[in-house]
Amino acid sequence: MDKKSLSERDICTKFINPAIQQAGWDIQKQVLEEFGFTAGRVMVRGKLHSRGERKRVDYLLSHQKNLPLAVIEAKDNKHSIGAGMQQALGYAEALDVPFVFSSNGDGFLFHDRSGTGSQIETTLRLDQFPSPEELWQRYCQWKGLKGEACQKIEAPYYDDGSGRIPRYYQINAINRTVEAVAKGQQRILLVMATGTGKTYTAFQIIWRLWKSKQKKRILFLADRNILVDQTKNNDFKPFSTAMTKISKRQIDKSYEIYLSLYQAVTGNEEEKNIYKQFSPDFFDLVVIDECHRGSAAEDSAWREILDYFSSATHVGLTATPKETKVVSSTYYFGDPVYSYSLKQGIEDGFLAPYKVVRIDFNVDVQGWRPYKGQSDKHGKLIEDRIYNLKDMDRNLVLEKRTFQVAQKVTDFLKATDPFQKTIIFCDDIDHAERMRQALVNLNPERIKENRKYVMRITGDEQEGKAELDNFINPEERYPVIATTSKLMTTGVDAQTCKLIVLDQHIRSMTEFKQIIGRGTRINEEHGKYWFTIIDFKKATELFADPAFDGDPVQIFEPDEDALPVPPDDIEDESDETEDGFEPTEGGTDELPPSDGEGEGRQPRIKYIVADVAVYVIAERVQYYGPDGKLITESLRDYTRACVRKQFASLDDFLRRWSDSEQKKVIIEEMAAQGVLWEALAEEVEQKQGKPLDPFDLVCHVAFDQPPLSRKERADQVKKRNYFGKYSGAARQVLEALLDKYADSGVEHIEDIKILQLDPFSRIGSPVELVKEFGDKADYAKAVHELEDELYAS
């Protein structure tokens, strides 16, 4: 047998599989072959999208299903034994495994990331592959686990029998947490981007600790009723009769899993603090969802409850750890045991990328000043000063500005999809109501179809809040547009939300992250792969802040005698309340008393002006780039930079293009690097007035060459009498391919399936047509020669 002639799959079957089986690995239970662990990044091209390639490891070896230990990257025997090592190390880092192997069938190159061996890399014969027991012992040593702790982390995750397993990063988060508990860590922080399944991850953590009896009674805390109900009815459903939701301020100590709002178990009056009906050591584990949030009062729900149950293990979950000089997530919980960022989620294809439309109005940029003695529409004398963006909808309401925002949103929906779920974030309830009215008047046909096409969903109105479930339900068409203020910033699992409109002053990075998170979920069943952000108040400038998607850095400055406190003892940095009143000292999330004025609260001065002209002075589109940053330069400049990263000169590009057997391979590679072909073609062709091939787009945009249209290239080939050496059906096929190129481009003529279509099907069957050239290889050669002629100039 000539090993060099074997494929990579043959090497796996004939050499690697027998080697690992001989070492004692159970192929059925411990080995996953060709394990794909990402979904493939979604790349947006104009109004279309495509998915990049999934990351796939040839072998994933596990102690048991939930505890991966090693990866093996296989290559055919034409490669060296270590040719797959660097690729495998990248996979190992992502999968959080310490042992990495590369093989070409001759043996294994073994890389030990754990530091438990005598050296980092060693070469092993096929019969020297380590056993499961050996790698498990070294894994425990790597994790610092001994004796009983090794057994504790073996508890399996919940399996509903459907074959669903946690995603790789969820497994990492679950294992890191369970290992921390096994080592006796009492304060644990998990940072996972919105939309990555924090609640499901929390469920699997609790399940493993509960089923293994490491934690017998568990309290799950959240700050929104909808979060508790969603958790109970969905992810936590397998806990069944062992679980209860604390409600109506009633306590039943016969359960093991308790779900509760902070507000349901605490209060300002001693008799309301019903959690004290539990003994301080009643709970072994307290899990705090959205652990960055909470009350600003000194006797905050966090401080009271967590201090009372201080002997329990506390696990905090958040997408947005808060780090300021006065409050710190990491000061209380410690550094995250695991983090999974928005950028990584988009890179892996589990989260939706976004594009940003920035719109500036004249009054926002240039400012507006009242004439002397001018009063607003209610007769209130307007303070004489210059009002600009920071005042809009807070101190100054320009009714035509509200109309213009609603008009731009309506135009966008009509141009794309009038029924895409849309959330419009406004400054307060009054602003949200004005926006609702403007949208209703601009969409009369939709409102006639269903009055709930636009709904205000805010904390003060029951009918709007009652529609929240319908808004987030992918199966429900209405409401389509939700105008809101604070209510929908967090805890709203809007899987099909495709448009987020920012007409709100946002200065809190925490709040900004939460708002962006409303759009990051992917729902393939309903065609949601990406989303658009329309920004009217420059909120998206926060994308440029390193804190947007970076690791939490503690800058907390505690007093010498200060004890660690949870971060929710301080309100979000935003100084605004939903109702438009100035906050009380220290801030509040609560609505005002029914008479509209509470102690220490004053209505914010707000002038309403009807007759100021408002118009757009600037509008630009920004794309999510491959480096996780918004592409702020023009699409042409961005494309030029992308191309020149791959090709140093025009000659380099021409050489690669000519040598490539299939041009679509280069086109797809460049798309993966961030070239937005459709958007680029739309922009360039509009100026050139003719359809261009990707070849000409690159030559023109990146290397300043005059472009030819596809038809011009096809006509040049016809003039050269290139077809003279062919006759009969073969010549007819090539002439038809040339016409197809002129119509739709080079990618289509490279696919042999085109021979099944008209006009080729009228000339003969695909088999007959290929025979006219000799065989399949001869046909491919003829197509390649045709391409050479097309690009000869």
C-alpha positions in Angstrom: 0.0 0.0 0.0 1.3 3.4 -1.0 0.6 5.6 2.0 1.3 8.7 0.0 -1.6 8.1 -2.3 -4.1 7.8 0.6 -6.6 10.6 1.4 -6.7 12.3 4.8 -9.9 10.3 5.5 -8.1 7.0 4.6 -5.3 8.0 7.0 -7.8 8.5 9.8 -9.6 5.2 9.1 -6.5 3.0 8.6 -4.0 4.4 11.1 -5.4 7.0 13.6 -8.6 5.1 14.6 -6.8 1.8 15.3 -4.1 3.7 17.3 -6.5 5.4 19.6 -8.7 2.3 20.0 -5.6 0.3 20.9 -4.8 2.9 23.6 -8.2 2.2 25.2 -10.4 5.0 23.9 -14.1 4.1 23.4 -14.9 5.2 19.8 -18.6 5.3 20.5 -18.6 7.2 23.8 -15.3 9.1 24.0 -14.5 10.1 20.5 -16.2 12.6 18.1 -14.9 12.6 14.5 -15.1 15.7 12.3 -16.6 17.7 15.1 -17.9 21.1 14.0 -17.9 23.5 16.9 -18.8 26.9 15.3 -21.6 27.9 13.0 -19.6 29.8 10.5 -19.5 33.6 10.6 -22.3 35.5 9.0 -21.0 38.0 6.4 -23.3 40.7 5.3 -23.1 41.8 1.6 -25.4 44.7 0.8 -28.8 43.3 1.6 -27.7 39.7 1.4 -25.6 37.5 3.6 -23.5 34.3 3.5 -21.9 32.1 6.1 -18.2 31.4 6.4 -16.7 28.0 7.0 -17.4 26.2 10.2 -14.4 25.4 12.4 -14.1 21.6 12.5 -11.7 19.4 14.5 -10.8 16.0 13.1 -11.1 14.3 16.5 -12.3 15.5 19.9 -11.4 13.1 22.7 -13.3 13.3 26.0 -13.1 11.7 29.4 -16.8 11.7 29.2 -19.3 13.6 27.1 -19.0 16.9 29.0 -15.3 16.8 29.7 -13.1 17.2 26.5 -9.4 16.4 26.9 -7.7 16.3 23.6 -7.9 17.2 19.9 -6.2 15.4 17.0 -5.6 17.1 13.6 -5.1 14.7 10.8 -3.3 15.3 7.5 -2.6 13.0 4.5 0.8 11.4 4.3 2.2 13.9 1.8 2.4 16.3 4.9 4.8 16.0 7.7 3.7 14.5 11.1 3.4 18.0 12.7 1.8 19.8 9.7 -1.5 20.1 11.5 -0.2 21.2 14.9 -0.6 25.0 14.6 -4.2 24.6 13.3 -4.9 22.1 16.2 -3.5 24.5 18.8 -6.0 27.1 17.7 -8.8 24.6 18.1 -7.5 23.5 21.5 -7.5 27.0 22.9 -11.1 27.5 21.8 -12.2 24.2 23.2 -10.3 24.6 26.4 -8.4 21.3 26.1 -4.8 20.8 27.2 -3.7 18.0 25.0 -3.1 18.4 21.2 -2.0 15.9 18.6 -1.1 16.1 14.9 -0.7 13.1 12.7 0.0 12.0 9.1 -0.5 8.3 9.8 3.2 7.7 10.6 2.8 8.6 14.3 1.8 11.6 16.4 3.3 14.9 17.4 2.0 15.5 20.9 1.8 19.1 22.3 1.2 19.3 26.1 -0.5 22.7 27.0 -0.9 21.6 30.6 2.7 21.7 31.6 2.4 18.3 33.3 4.9 16.5 31.1 8.6 16.7 30.9 8.6 18.7 27.7 6.0 20.6 25.6 6.3 18.6 22.3 7.2 15.0 21.8 7.0 12.6 18.9 5.1 9.3 19.5 4.8 6.1 17.6 1.3 5.0 16.7 1.4 2.4 19.5 2.4 5.1 22.1 -0.8 7.1 22.0 -1.7 7.8 25.7 -4.7 6.1 27.4 -7.9 7.9 28.6 -6.8 7.3 32.2 -3.4 8.9 31.7 -4.8 12.0 30.1 -7.5 12.3 32.7 -5.0 12.2 35.6 -2.9 14.8 33.8 -6.0 16.9 33.2 -6.9 16.9 36.9 -3.3 17.8 37.7 -3.6 20.7 35.2 -6.8 22.0 36.9 -5.3 21.6 40.4 -7.9 19.0 41.3 -7.2 16.2 43.7 -9.1 13.2 45.1 -12.8 13.9 45.7 -12.6 17.1 43.6 -11.9 15.0 40.5 -15.0 13.0 41.1 -17.1 16.1 41.7 -16.5 17.5 38.2 -17.5 14.3 36.5 -21.3 15.0 37.1 -23.0 14.9 33.6 -25.0 17.7 32.1 -28.7 17.4 31.4 -29.6 15.4 28.3 -33.2 15.6 27.0 -32.6 12.7 24.5 -32.8 15.0 21.5 -29.1 15.0 20.8 -28.8 18.6 21.8 -25.5 19.3 23.5 -24.3 22.7 24.9 -22.2 24.8 22.5 -18.5 24.6 23.0 -18.3 27.9 24.8 -21.2 26.9 27.1 -19.3 23.7 27.9 -16.3 25.8 28.8 -18.3 28.1 31.0 -20.1 25.2 32.7 -16.9 23.2 33.3 -14.9 26.2 34.6 -17.7 27.0 37.1 -18.1 23.4 38.2 -14.3 23.1 38.7 -14.2 26.4 40.7 -16.9 25.0 43.0 -15.1 21.7 43.3 -12.0 23.7 44.4 -14.0 25.6 47.0 -14.3 28.9 45.3 -17.2 30.9 46.8 -17.6 33.8 44.5 -17.7 33.1 40.7 -18.3 35.4 37.7 -19.3 34.4 34.2 -19.2 37.0 31.4 -21.2 35.9 28.3 -22.5 38.2 25.6 -26.2 38.7 25.2 -27.7 36.0 23.1 -25.2 33.3 23.9 -27.4 31.4 26.3 -26.5 32.5 29.8 -29.7 31.1 31.3 -29.2 27.7 29.6 -25.6 27.7 30.8 -26.8 28.5 34.4 -29.3 25.6 34.2 -26.6 23.1 33.2 -24.4 24.4 36.0 -27.1 24.0 38.6 -28.2 20.6 37.2 -24.7 19.2 37.5 -24.2 20.5 41.0 -27.7 19.6 42.2 -27.7 16.0 40.7 -24.3 15.3 42.2 -25.6 16.6 45.5 -22.8 19.1 45.8 -25.5 21.8 46.1 -28.8 20.7 47.5 -30.8 24.0 47.7 -30.4 26.7 45.1 -31.7 30.3 44.8 -31.9 31.9 41.3 -32.3 35.7 41.5 -33.3 38.0 38.7 -34.6 41.6 38.6 -37.3 41.4 36.0 -40.5 39.2 36.3 -40.3 38.3 32.6 -36.8 36.9 33.2 -38.0 34.7 36.0 -41.0 33.4 34.1 -39.0 32.7 30.9 -36.4 30.8 33.0 -39.0 28.7 34.8 -41.0 27.8 31.7 -38.1 27.2 29.3 -34.6 26.4 30.3 -35.3 25.3 33.9 -38.4 23.2 33.0 -36.5 19.9 33.7 -36.3 20.7 37.4 -40.1 20.1 37.4 -41.6 19.6 40.8 -38.3 20.3 42.6 -38.7 23.9 41.5 -40.9 26.8 42.6 -41.2 30.5 42.0 -41.4 32.7 45.1 -44.5 34.9 44.6 -47.1 36.6 46.7 -44.5 36.9 49.4 -45.1 33.3 50.4 -42.4 30.8 51.4 -42.6 27.0 51.1 -39.4 25.3 52.3 -40.2 22.0 50.8 -38.6 22.8 47.4 -35.0 22.6 46.3 -34.8 25.1 43.4 -36.2 28.6 44.1 -36.6 31.3 41.5 -37.3 34.8 42.6 -37.3 38.5 41.9 -35.1 40.6 44.2 -38.3 42.6 45.0 -40.3 39.4 45.9 -38.1 38.6 48.9 -36.9 42.0 50.1 -38.2 45.4 51.0 -37.6 48.5 53.1 -39.7 47.2 56.1 -38.4 44.4 58.2 -41.6 42.4 57.9 -41.3 42.5 54.1 -37.9 40.8 54.1 -39.4 37.4 53.7 -36.0 35.8 52.8 -35.3 35.9 56.5 -37.8 33.1 56.9 -35.1 31.0 55.5 -32.1 30.3 57.7 -28.9 31.9 56.6 -27.4 28.5 55.6 -30.6 27.3 53.8 -29.2 27.8 50.4 -25.9 26.2 49.2 -25.9 28.1 45.9 -27.2 31.5 44.8 -27.1 32.3 41.1 -27.6 36.0 40.2 -28.8 36.7 36.7 -27.8 40.1 35.1 -25.6 40.6 38.1 -24.5 44.1 37.0 -27.9 45.5 37.8 -29.9 46.5 40.9 -31.0 49.1 43.3 -29.2 52.3 44.4 -30.4 52.3 48.0 -28.1 51.6 50.9 -30.2 48.6 51.9 -30.2 47.3 48.3 -31.7 43.9 47.5 -28.2 42.7 46.6 -26.5 43.7 49.8 -29.3 42.4 52.0 -29.9 39.0 50.3 -26.3 38.1 49.4 -25.0 39.2 52.8 -27.7 37.2 54.5 -26.8 34.0 52.4 -23.1 34.8 52.5 -22.1 31.2 53.4 -23.5 30.0 50.0 -21.6 29.9 46.8 -22.5 33.0 44.7 -22.4 32.7 40.9 -22.9 36.0 38.9 -24.0 36.0 35.3 -23.8 39.1 33.1 -23.0 40.2 29.6 -21.9 43.6 30.9 -19.7 43.5 34.0 -19.6 47.0 35.5 -16.2 48.6 36.4 -16.1 52.1 37.7 -14.3 53.9 40.5 -17.3 53.4 42.8 -18.6 50.0 41.7 -17.0 46.8 40.5 -18.2 43.4 39.4 -14.8 41.8 39.8 -14.2 43.3 43.2 -17.1 41.3 44.5 -16.9 38.1 42.4 -13.3 38.1 41.4 -12.0 37.9 37.8 -14.4 36.0 35.5 -13.7 32.2 35.4 -14.8 32.4 31.7 -15.6 35.2 29.2 -17.3 34.9 25.8 -17.5 38.2 24.0 -19.8 39.6 21.4 -16.9 39.8 18.9 -16.1 36.1 19.4 -19.8 35.2 19.2 -20.0 37.0 15.8 -16.8 35.4 14.6 -18.1 31.9 15.5 -21.4 32.6 13.7 -23.6 32.2 16.9 -24.4 35.9 17.1 -25.6 38.3 14.4 -23.3 41.0 13.0 -24.7 44.5 12.4 -24.4 47.5 10.2 -24.9 51.0 11.4 -26.7 53.9 9.7 -25.7 57.2 11.3 -28.1 60.1 10.6 -27.4 63.7 11.6 -30.0 66.4 11.6 -29.3 70.1 11.1 -30.6 71.1 14.6 -28.4 68.4 16.2 -25.2 69.5 14.6 -25.7 73.2 14.1 -27.9 73.8 17.2 -31.0 75.9 17.5 -31.6 79.1 19.4 -35.0 80.7 20.1 -35.6 84.3 19.1 -36.0 86.8 21.9 -39.1 86.3 23.9 -40.1 83.1 22.0 -42.6 80.8 23.8 -43.2 77.1 23.2 -46.6 75.7 21.9 -47.9 75.7 25.5 -47.0 79.4 26.1 -43.9 78.6 28.2 -41.1 81.2 27.7 -38.1 79.4 26.3 -34.8 80.0 28.0 -32.5 81.9 25.6 -29.5 79.7 24.8 -28.2 77.4 22.0 -29.9 74.0 22.1 -28.1 71.1 20.5 -28.1 67.3 20.4 -27.8 66.8 24.1 -31.0 68.8 24.7 -33.2 67.1 22.1 -36.2 65.3 23.6 -34.8 66.0 27.1 -35.1 69.8 27.4 -36.3 70.6 23.9 -38.9 68.8 21.9 -38.9 69.7 18.2 -42.0 68.0 16.8 -40.6 68.1 13.3 -37.5 66.2 14.5 -39.7 63.4 15.9 -41.5 63.3 12.6 -38.2 63.1 10.7 -37.0 60.2 12.8 -40.3 58.4 12.2 -40.1 59.2 8.5 -36.5 57.7 8.2 -37.5 54.6 10.0 -40.6 54.2 7.9 -38.6 54.7 4.7 -36.1 52.1 5.8 -38.8 49.5 6.6 -40.6 50.1 3.3 -37.3 49.7 1.3 -36.3 46.5 3.1 -39.1 44.7 5.0 -42.1 46.5 6.5 -42.7 43.6 8.9 -39.2 43.3 10.4 -39.4 43.6 14.2 -38.1 47.0 15.2 -37.3 48.5 18.6 -37.1 52.3 18.9 -35.3 53.4 22.1 -36.5 56.9 23.2 -35.5 59.2 26.0 -38.6 58.8 28.2 -42.2 57.6 28.1 -43.4 60.9 26.6 -40.9 60.6 23.8 -41.9 57.0 23.2 -45.6 58.1 22.9 -44.8 60.9 20.5 -42.8 58.5 18.4 -45.7 56.0 18.4 -48.1 58.7 17.2 -45.7 59.8 14.4 -45.3 56.3 13.2 -49.0 55.6 13.3 -49.7 58.6 11.1 -46.9 57.7 8.6 -48.1 54.1 8.2 -51.9 54.4 7.8 -52.2 51.3 5.6 -50.4 49.1 8.1 -52.5 50.5 10.9 -55.7 49.7 9.0 -54.4 46.1 8.7 -53.8 45.8 12.4 -53.8 48.6 15.0 -51.0 46.9 16.8 -48.5 47.4 14.0 -46.9 50.1 16.3 -47.1 49.8 20.0 -45.6 51.8 22.9 -44.2 49.2 25.3 -43.2 51.1 28.5 -43.4 50.5 32.2 -46.4 52.8 32.8 -49.0 51.2 30.5 -50.5 47.7 30.9 -51.8 47.3 27.3 -48.4 48.0 25.9 -46.6 45.7 28.4 -49.1 43.0 27.6 -48.0 43.0 24.0 -44.3 42.4 24.9 -44.7 38.6 24.7 -46.3 38.9 21.3 -43.5 41.2 20.1 -40.7 38.7 21.1 -42.6 35.7 19.8 -41.2 34.8 16.4 -44.6 33.3 15.4 -46.5 36.5 16.0 -46.5 39.2 13.3 -47.8 42.0 15.5 -46.6 44.3 17.1 -44.0 45.0 14.4 -42.6 48.3 15.9 -42.1 48.9 19.6 -41.4 52.3 20.9 -39.8 52.1 24.4 -37.6 53.8 26.9 -36.0 51.7 29.6 -38.3 48.6 29.8 -36.8 46.7 26.8 -33.1 47.4 27.4 -32.6 44.0 29.1 -34.3 40.7 29.6 -36.1 40.8 26.3 -35.3 37.8 24.1 -36.2 39.4 20.8 -34.8 36.7 18.5 -36.3 38.2 15.3 -35.5 41.9 16.0 -33.8 43.1 12.8 -33.8 46.9 13.4 -32.7 48.8 16.5 -33.3 52.6 16.4 -31.3 54.7 18.8 -33.0 58.1 19.5 -32.0 58.0 23.1 -29.1 59.7 25.0 -27.0 56.8 26.1 -23.9 57.5 28.2 -23.8 54.2 30.1 -21.7 51.6 28.5 -23.6 48.9 30.4 -26.9 50.2 29.0 -25.5 50.5 25.5 -24.3 46.9 25.5 -27.7 45.7 26.8 -29.5 47.6 24.0 -27.3 46.3 21.3 -27.8 42.8 22.7 -31.5 43.1 21.7 -30.5 42.5 18.1 -27.6 40.0 18.3 -29.6 36.8 18.4 -29.8 34.7 15.2 -33.0 32.9 14.2 -32.4 31.0 11.0 -36.0 29.7 10.8 -37.3 33.2 10.4 -34.4 34.5 8.3 -32.7 36.6 11.0 -28.9 36.5 10.4 -27.9 40.1 11.0 -29.5 43.4 12.0 -29.3 47.1 11.4 -28.8 50.0 13.9 -30.1 53.4 12.9 -28.5 56.0 15.2 -29.9 59.5 15.5 -28.0 60.5 18.7 -24.4 59.4 18.2 -24.8 56.6 20.7 -22.8 54.3 18.3 -19.7 56.3 19.0 -19.5 54.0 22.0 -18.5 51.2 19.7 -15.1 52.8 19.4 -14.6 52.7 23.2 -12.2 49.9 24.1 -14.5 49.0 27.0 -17.3 48.0 24.5 -16.1 44.5 24.0 -13.0 44.2 26.1 -12.2 42.2 29.2 -13.4 43.8 32.4 -10.6 45.8 34.1 -11.0 46.7 37.7 -10.6 50.4 38.5 -12.6 50.3 41.7 -11.1 52.4 44.5 -12.5 51.1 47.8 -12.1 52.7 51.2 -9.5 51.0 53.4 -12.2 49.5 55.6 -14.6 48.7 52.7 -16.0 45.2 52.3 -16.6 43.8 48.8 -20.0 44.8 47.7 -22.0 43.7 44.6 -22.0 46.3 41.8 -25.7 47.0 41.9 -25.4 49.2 44.9 -24.8 52.0 42.4 -27.3 52.8 39.6 -26.2 52.7 36.0 -24.2 55.8 34.9 -27.3 57.1 33.1 -28.9 59.9 35.1 -32.3 59.5 33.4 -35.5 57.9 34.5 -38.1 56.5 32.2 -40.8 58.9 33.1 -38.9 62.1 32.3 -38.5 63.3 36.0 -35.2 64.2 37.4 -34.0 61.3 39.6 -34.0 61.4 43.3 -30.7 61.6 45.1 -28.8 58.4 44.2 -31.1 57.6 41.2 -34.0 55.2 40.8 -35.5 52.7 38.5 -39.0 53.2 39.9 -41.9 55.1 38.3 -43.2 58.2 40.1 -46.2 58.2 42.4 -49.6 58.4 40.8 -49.7 62.2 41.2 -46.5 62.5 39.1 -44.4 64.1 41.8 -42.5 62.3 44.5 -40.3 63.7 47.3 -37.1 65.0 45.9 -38.3 64.7 42.3 -38.9 67.6 40.0 -40.3 67.4 36.4 -37.5 68.2 33.9 -38.0 71.5 32.1 -39.1 70.6 28.6 -40.0 73.0 25.8 -42.2 71.9 22.9 -41.8 73.7 19.6 -43.8 72.8 16.5 -42.4 75.0 13.7 -38.7 74.5 13.5 -37.4 73.1 10.2 -35.6 69.8 10.6 -33.7 68.0 7.8 -30.9 65.5 7.3 -27.5 67.0 6.7 -25.4 63.8 6.8 -26.1 60.0 6.5 -23.5 57.2 6.3 -23.5 53.4 6.5 -20.9 51.6 8.6 -20.3 47.8 8.4 -19.1 45.4 11.0 -15.6 44.6 9.9 -13.6 41.3 10.2 -11.6 42.8 13.1 -14.8 43.4 15.1 -14.7 47.2 14.4 -17.0 49.3 12.4 -15.8 50.2 8.9 -15.9 53.9 9.1 -14.0 54.8 5.9 -15.7 54.6 2.5 -16.5 51.2 1.1 -14.0 51.8 -1.7 -11.2 52.7 0.8 -12.0 49.8 2.9 -12.0 47.4 -0.1 -8.7 48.8 -1.2 -7.2 48.1 2.2 -8.6 44.5 2.3 -7.3 43.7 -1.2 -3.8 45.1 -0.5 -3.5 43.0 2.6 -3.7 40.0 0.3 -2.0 41.3 -2.8 1.0 43.7 -2.6 0.7 44.8 -6.2 -1.5 44.5 -9.3 0.9 41.9 -10.7 0.4 39.8 -7.6 -3.3 39.8 -8.0 -3.1 39.1 -11.8 -0.8 36.2 -11.3 -3.0 34.6 -8.6 -6.1 35.2 -10.7 -4.6 33.7 -13.8 -3.2 30.7 -11.9 -6.4 29.9 -10.1 -8.4 27.0 -11.7 -11.6 28.5 -10.3 -12.0 32.2 -9.9 -14.8 31.8 -7.4 -12.3 30.4 -4.9 -10.5 33.8 -4.9 -13.8 35.6 -4.8 -14.9 33.6 -1.7 -11.6 34.1 0.0 -11.8 37.8 -0.4 -15.3 37.8 0.9 -14.1 35.9 4.0 -11.5 38.7 4.4 -14.3 41.3 4.5 -14.8 42.4 0.8 -18.5 43.2 0.5 -18.9 42.3 -3.2 -22.6 43.2 -3.7 -22.4 46.5 -1.8 -19.2 47.4 -3.6 -20.7 46.5 -7.0 -23.8 48.5 -6.3 -21.7 51.6 -5.5 -19.1 51.3 -8.3 -21.5 50.2 -11.0 -23.8 53.2 -10.2 -20.9 55.6 -11.1 -19.6 53.5 -14.0 -23.1 52.9 -15.5 -22.3 49.3 -16.4 -22.1 45.8 -14.7 -18.6 44.8 -13.6 -16.9 41.5 -12.9 -15.2 41.0 -9.5 -11.9 41.1 -11.4 -12.6 44.6 -12.7 -14.0 45.7 -9.4 -10.7 44.8 -7.7 -8.5 46.2 -10.5 -10.4 49.5 -10.5 -10.9 50.0 -6.8 -7.6 48.7 -5.4 -5.3 49.4 -8.3 -6.9 52.3 -10.2 -7.3 50.5 -13.5 -10.0 51.5 -16.0 -12.8 48.9 -15.7 -14.4 46.9 -18.6 -18.0 45.6 -18.3 -18.6 41.9 -18.7 -20.1 42.5 -22.1 -17.1 44.5 -23.2 -14.8 41.6 -22.2 -17.1 39.1 -23.9 -17.1 41.1 -27.1 -13.3 41.3 -27.1 -13.1 37.5 -27.0 -15.5 37.2 -30.0 -13.3 39.7 -32.0 -10.2 37.5 -31.5 -11.9 34.5 -33.2 -10.9 32.4 -30.2 -13.5 29.8 -31.1 -11.9 29.0 -34.5 -10.3 25.8 -33.1 -13.6 24.4 -32.0 -16.5 23.3 -34.0 -20.0 21.8 -33.7 -21.5 21.4 -30.3 -18.3 22.3 -28.5 -18.2 25.7 -30.1 -21.9 26.3 -29.4 -21.2 25.5 -25.7 -18.3 28.0 -25.4 -20.3 30.7 -27.2 -23.2 30.1 -24.8 -20.8 30.2 -21.8 -19.5 33.5 -23.1 -23.0 34.9 -23.2 -23.7 33.6 -19.7 -20.6 35.3 -18.5 -21.8 38.6 -19.9 -25.1 38.2 -18.2 -24.2 36.9 -14.7 -20.4 36.6 -14.2 -17.5 34.2 -14.0 -18.7 32.2 -11.0 -21.7 30.8 -12.9 -19.8 29.5 -15.9 -17.3 27.6 -13.7 -20.1 25.3 -12.3 -20.5 22.3 -14.6 -24.2 22.1 -13.5 -24.8 25.0 -15.9 -24.9 22.4 -18.7 -28.2 21.3 -17.3 -29.8 24.7 -18.0 -31.1 26.4 -21.1 -29.6 27.0 -23.8 -27.2 24.1 -23.1 -30.0 21.6 -22.6 -31.2 22.3 -26.2 -27.7 21.5 -27.6 -27.4 18.1 -25.8 -27.3 16.4 -22.4 -24.5 17.3 -20.0 -22.7 14.0 -20.7 -23.0 14.5 -24.4 -21.7 18.0 -24.2 -18.7 17.1 -22.1 -17.8 14.3 -24.6 -17.6 16.9 -27.3 -14.4 18.2 -25.5 -13.1 14.7 -24.8 -13.7 14.1 -21.1 -14.5 16.1 -17.9 -10.8 17.3 -17.5 -10.8 18.5 -21.1 -14.0 20.4 -20.6 -12.5 22.1 -17.5 -9.4 22.9 -19.4 -11.5 24.6 -22.2 -13.4 26.7 -19.6 -10.1 27.7 -18.0 -8.8 28.8 -21.4 -11.9 30.8 -22.0 -11.3 32.6 -18.7 -7.7 33.3 -19.8 -9.1 34.9 -22.9 -11.6 37.0 -21.0 -8.9 38.5 -18.7 -6.1 38.6 -21.3 -6.2 42.4 -21.5 
